[in-house]
Amino acid sequence: MLPFLNGVDAPDELASTFGERSVLGGLSRIFSEIESPGVIRHLNPGAYIECGELNGERSSRVETLADVFRGAGSRRSQ
């Protein structure tokens, strides 16, 4: 799970229920608005997404996720 929620408690709360191995930490900087039902208008190019393991280590699953984000046109760092 990669929660993108306001606040800083969500990853730890999810990890306490589902286990640390099931959760990544992350943040995003995406400026958008709902233009109409089912239509999202992006207000800035190149959304920024950062994610990583809760323990700070590098992992192949985070690198795989980074490839997916890059393929979708998002900037990302770990």
Backbone as a printed PyTorch tensor [residue, N CA C, xyz], in Angstrom:
tensor([[[  0.8320,  -1.1540,   0.0000],
         [  0.0000,   0.0000,   0.0000],
         [  0.8870,   1.2290,   0.0000]],

        [[  0.4640,   2.2240,  -0.7610],
         [  1.1730,   3.5010,  -0.8020],
         [  0.1500,   4.6050,  -0.5640]],

        [[ -0.0620,   4.9800,   0.7050],
         [ -1.0860,   5.9790,   0.9970],
         [ -0.6260,   7.3900,   0.6360]],

        [[ -1.4840,   8.1330,  -0.0090],
         [ -1.2680,   9.5540,  -0.2750],
         [ -2.3860,  10.3050,   0.4400]],

        [[ -2.2110,  10.4930,   1.7360],
         [ -3.2320,  11.1030,   2.5820],
         [ -2.6310,  12.2830,   3.3240]],

        [[ -3.4620,  13.2200,   3.7160],
         [ -2.9860,  14.3140,   4.5540],
         [ -2.5540,  13.7600,   5.9000]],

        [[ -1.5040,  14.3200,   6.4430],
         [ -1.0100,  13.8730,   7.7360],
         [  0.1550,  12.9170,   7.5780]],

        [[  0.7560,  12.5620,   8.6980],
         [  1.9460,  11.7140,   8.6630],
         [  1.7440,  10.3610,   9.3320]],

        [[  0.5710,  10.0830,   9.8420],
         [  0.3410,   8.8580,  10.5990],
         [ -0.0900,   7.6620,   9.7610]],

        [[ -0.6160,   7.8920,   8.5830],
         [ -1.2160,   6.8050,   7.7980],
         [ -0.2710,   5.6300,   7.5520]],

        [[  0.9770,   5.8370,   7.0970],
         [  1.8340,   4.6710,   6.8510],
         [  2.0600,   3.8240,   8.1010]],

        [[  2.3140,   4.4660,   9.2370],
         [  2.5370,   3.7110,  10.4700],
         [  1.2780,   2.9900,  10.9340]],

        [[  0.1360,   3.6340,  10.7990],
         [ -1.1220,   2.9890,  11.1860],
         [ -1.4010,   1.7770,  10.3050]],

        [[ -1.1750,   1.9170,   8.9980],
         [ -1.3750,   0.7790,   8.0940],
         [ -0.3780,  -0.3310,   8.3940]],

        [[  0.8770,   0.0380,   8.6690],
         [  1.8980,  -0.9640,   8.9720],
         [  1.5690,  -1.7260,  10.2460]],

        [[  0.9760,  -1.0630,  11.2270],
         [  0.6320,  -1.7630,  12.4700],
         [ -0.4700,  -2.7940,  12.2460]],

        [[ -1.2950,  -2.5790,  11.2340],
         [ -2.3730,  -3.5180,  10.9280],
         [ -1.9480,  -4.5840,   9.9320]],

        [[ -1.2590,  -4.1670,   8.8580],
         [ -0.9500,  -5.0760,   7.7540],
         [  0.5040,  -5.5240,   7.7030]],

        [[  1.3610,  -4.9510,   8.5310],
         [  2.7760,  -5.2840,   8.5290],
         [  3.5680,  -4.2950,   7.6880]],

        [[  4.7720,  -3.9770,   8.1730],
         [  5.6130,  -2.9850,   7.4980],
         [  5.9250,  -3.3740,   6.0600]],

        [[  6.0390,  -4.6570,   5.8030],
         [  6.3680,  -5.1270,   4.4490],
         [  5.2490,  -4.8200,   3.4510]],

        [[  4.0560,  -4.5280,   3.9150],
         [  2.9170,  -4.2600,   3.0320],
         [  2.7150,  -2.7790,   2.7320]],

        [[  3.5500,  -1.9100,   3.3230],
         [  3.2960,  -0.4720,   3.2360],
         [  4.5500,   0.2740,   2.7980]],

        [[  4.3640,   1.2610,   1.9450],
         [  5.4130,   2.2100,   1.5800],
         [  4.9930,   3.5840,   2.0830]],

        [[  5.9690,   4.4400,   2.2950],
         [  5.6760,   5.8270,   2.6240],
         [  5.7730,   6.6590,   1.3590]],

        [[  5.0260,   7.7390,   1.2940],
         [  5.1040,   8.5610,   0.0930],
         [  4.5020,   9.9320,   0.2590]],

        [[  4.8310,  10.7760,  -0.6990],
         [  4.2310,  12.0970,  -0.7820],
         [  4.0890,  12.4510,  -2.2510]],

        [[  3.2200,  13.3820,  -2.5200],
         [  3.0260,  13.8000,  -3.9110],
         [  2.8230,  15.3050,  -3.9740]],

        [[  3.2030,  15.8540,  -5.0890],
         [  2.9400,  17.2620,  -5.3800],
         [  2.2580,  17.2920,  -6.7360]],

        [[  0.9600,  17.2820,  -6.6870],
         [  0.1530,  17.2420,  -7.9010],
         [ -0.9050,  18.3390,  -7.7810]],

        [[ -0.8950,  19.2730,  -8.7030],
         [ -1.8860,  20.3410,  -8.7020],
         [ -2.9060,  20.0360,  -9.7830]],

        [[ -4.1270,  19.7570,  -9.3640],
         [ -5.1720,  19.4150, -10.3220],
         [ -6.5250,  19.8130,  -9.7530]],

        [[ -7.5190,  19.7500, -10.6170],
         [ -8.8790,  20.0370, -10.1820],
         [ -9.8460,  19.1760, -10.9800]],

        [[-11.0050,  18.9620, -10.4140],
         [-12.0500,  18.2400, -11.1280],
         [-12.7250,  19.2400, -12.0540]],

        [[-12.5430,  19.0210, -13.3440],
         [-13.1410,  19.9180, -14.3360],
         [-14.6180,  19.5940, -14.5440]],

        [[-14.9170,  18.3210, -14.5920],
         [-16.2840,  17.8280, -14.7050],
         [-16.2530,  16.3720, -14.2480]],

        [[-17.3870,  15.7480, -14.0400],
         [-17.3760,  14.3580, -13.5850],
         [-16.5210,  13.4700, -14.5040]],

        [[-15.5360,  12.8190, -13.9010],
         [-14.6640,  11.9250, -14.6530],
         [-13.5370,  12.6110, -15.4000]],

        [[-13.4160,  13.9370, -15.2830],
         [-12.3680,  14.6800, -15.9960],
         [-11.5300,  15.4550, -14.9790]],

        [[-10.2360,  15.1230, -14.9150],
         [ -9.3000,  15.8030, -14.0280],
         [ -8.3910,  16.6790, -14.8810]],

        [[ -8.2930,  17.9420, -14.5330],
         [ -7.4290,  18.8650, -15.2650],
         [ -6.1850,  19.1120, -14.4210]],

        [[ -5.0090,  18.8200, -15.0020],
         [ -3.7400,  19.0460, -14.3170],
         [ -3.3240,  20.4920, -14.5180]],

        [[ -2.9460,  21.1470, -13.4320],
         [ -2.6240,  22.5630, -13.4730],
         [ -1.1280,  22.8310, -13.5800]],

        [[ -0.3040,  21.8030, -13.4450],
         [  1.1320,  21.9610, -13.6420],
         [  1.6810,  20.7140, -14.3180]],

        [[  2.6770,  20.8680, -15.1510],
         [  3.2550,  19.6910, -15.8090],
         [  4.1610,  18.9210, -14.8470]],

        [[  4.2720,  17.6410, -15.0800],
         [  5.2300,  16.8290, -14.3340],
         [  4.9360,  16.6870, -12.8600]],

        [[  3.9210,  15.9450, -12.5320],
         [  3.6320,  15.6670, -11.1240],
         [  4.8710,  15.0630, -10.4700]],

        [[  5.0400,  15.3420,  -9.2030],
         [  6.1880,  14.8430,  -8.4520],
         [  5.6910,  13.8550,  -7.4150]],

        [[  6.2740,  12.6710,  -7.4140],
         [  5.9000,  11.6370,  -6.4540],
         [  7.1710,  11.0930,  -5.8300]],

        [[  7.1760,  11.0000,  -4.5220],
         [  8.3130,  10.4250,  -3.8100],
         [  7.7950,   9.2830,  -2.9550]],

        [[  8.5130,   8.1680,  -2.9570],
         [  8.0940,   7.0380,  -2.1400],
         [  9.3070,   6.2320,  -1.7280]],

        [[  9.1230,   5.4130,  -0.7180],
         [ 10.2120,   4.5710,  -0.2600],
         [  9.7560,   3.6370,   0.8410]],

        [[ 10.6510,   2.7360,   1.1780],
         [ 10.3950,   1.8080,   2.2720],
         [ 10.3460,   2.5890,   3.5810]],

        [[  9.5510,   2.1380,   4.5210],
         [  9.4250,   2.8280,   5.7990],
         [ 10.7370,   2.8360,   6.5800]],

        [[ 11.5880,   1.8350,   6.3540],
         [ 12.8650,   1.7750,   7.0650],
         [ 13.9740,   2.5430,   6.3410]],

        [[ 13.6540,   3.1830,   5.2100],
         [ 14.6280,   3.9900,   4.4810],
         [ 15.5310,   3.2260,   3.5340]],

        [[ 15.4320,   1.9060,   3.4960],
         [ 16.2860,   1.1120,   2.6120],
         [ 15.7750,   1.1550,   1.1750]],

        [[ 16.6870,   0.9460,   0.2260],
         [ 16.3110,   0.8270,  -1.1810],
         [ 15.7670,  -0.5860,  -1.4010]],

        [[ 14.8410,  -0.7160,  -2.3410],
         [ 14.2930,  -2.0400,  -2.6270],
         [ 13.9030,  -2.1390,  -4.0930]],

        [[ 13.8370,  -3.3580,  -4.5780],
         [ 13.4560,  -3.5660,  -5.9760],
         [ 11.9950,  -3.1950,  -6.2020]],

        [[ 11.1500,  -3.3720,  -5.2020],
         [  9.7430,  -3.0220,  -5.4170],
         [  9.5520,  -1.5120,  -5.5510]],

        [[ 10.3350,  -0.7240,  -4.8340],
         [ 10.2550,   0.7300,  -4.9820],
         [ 10.8050,   1.1400,  -6.3410]],

        [[ 11.8810,   0.5030,  -6.7840],
         [ 12.4280,   0.8160,  -8.1120],
         [ 11.4360,   0.4450,  -9.2130]],

        [[ 10.7440,  -0.6730,  -9.0610],
         [  9.7190,  -1.0570, -10.0370],
         [  8.5950,  -0.0330, -10.0600]],

        [[  8.1680,   0.4040,  -8.8990],
         [  7.1300,   1.4270,  -8.8160],
         [  7.6090,   2.7370,  -9.4450]],

        [[  8.8700,   3.0690,  -9.2460],
         [  9.4390,   4.2790,  -9.8580],
         [  9.3620,   4.2020, -11.3700]],

        [[  9.6450,   3.0340, -11.9270],
         [  9.5430,   2.8570, -13.3810],
         [  8.1170,   3.1000, -13.8660]],

        [[  7.1440,   2.6390, -13.1060],
         [  5.7360,   2.8560, -13.4660],
         [  5.4110,   4.3480, -13.4370]],

        [[  5.8390,   5.0320, -12.3830],
         [  5.5960,   6.4750, -12.2870],
         [  6.2580,   7.2250, -13.4380]],

        [[  7.5140,   6.8740, -13.7380],
         [  8.2150,   7.5340, -14.8510],
         [  7.5070,   7.2710, -16.1660]],

        [[  7.0290,   6.0590, -16.3790],
         [  6.3070,   5.7140, -17.5970],
         [  5.0250,   6.5100, -17.7610]],

        [[  4.4590,   6.9430, -16.6310],
         [  3.2370,   7.7520, -16.6670],
         [  3.5460,   9.2460, -16.7600]],

        [[  4.8370,   9.5900, -16.8370],
         [  5.2230,  10.9900, -16.9860],
         [  5.4480,  11.7350, -15.6880]],

        [[  5.5230,  11.0290, -14.5770],
         [  5.7560,  11.6780, -13.2850],
         [  7.2410,  11.7320, -12.9820]],

        [[  7.6390,  12.8060, -12.3280],
         [  8.9950,  12.8700, -11.7920],
         [  8.9610,  12.1510, -10.4550]],

        [[ 10.0720,  11.5680, -10.0760],
         [ 10.0830,  10.7940,  -8.8480],
         [ 11.4920,  10.7000,  -8.3020]],

        [[ 11.6250,  10.6840,  -7.0060],
         [ 12.9040,  10.3930,  -6.3730],
         [ 12.6410,   9.4790,  -5.2030]],

        [[ 13.7070,   8.8190,  -4.7400],
         [ 13.5460,   7.9240,  -3.5910],
         [ 14.3150,   8.4780,  -2.4340]]])
